[in-house]
Amino acid sequence: MANAIHLLPALTLAWSISFAADESADAVAEEGTPSGGGAKIIYVVTEDQKLFAWEGNQLVYEFDVVTGRPGKETVPGVFHVFRKHKDYTSKTYGSEMPYTMFFSEDGKAIHGTGWATLRSYMHAYITEHVGSMGCVGLTEDNAETMFAWAPVGTRIVIVEEEPDEE
């Protein structure tokens, strides 16, 4: 299944072409960041608790994440970063959310969170009850990296599982 992740850009393009009108902002590479020469896209695979950052056809970053717990799932779909805050505190939960990139109108975001790596492992292999409240949580360092790499308008594609290679 590890090789299937390389199919995500092509499969998502075919799957999400109908969303192109409202998701048309292409990212421009920032100085000092790796460049694959194309649009930046973030893929989150909830089953594997992984985030993949692509620029064109080049995988730039791969991080462990923690996603939603039962009843607060991270919903699959095509989104985009529409607001960013370096320092943010959740108005609903009172939790600090460093390097927040909002992607849904109901407050879902990619952001830094405590114990992200351990929670990611536990969520993927032991119990989903250590998951988030629907956000995509990263270590603070990884969240800072994504925050610097992904401008407003970056497409985010959330899927439950990796597509098959065939």
Protein Blocks (a to p, Z undefined) as FASTA:
>chain_A
ZZmmmmmmmmmmmmmmmmmmmmmpccdddehiacehiacdddddfklopacddehjacfb
dcddddddehiaccedddddfbdcfbacdfklopacehiacfbfnopacdddehklmmmm
mmmmmomklmcehiacddfklmmmmmmmmcghiacdddfbdcdfZZ
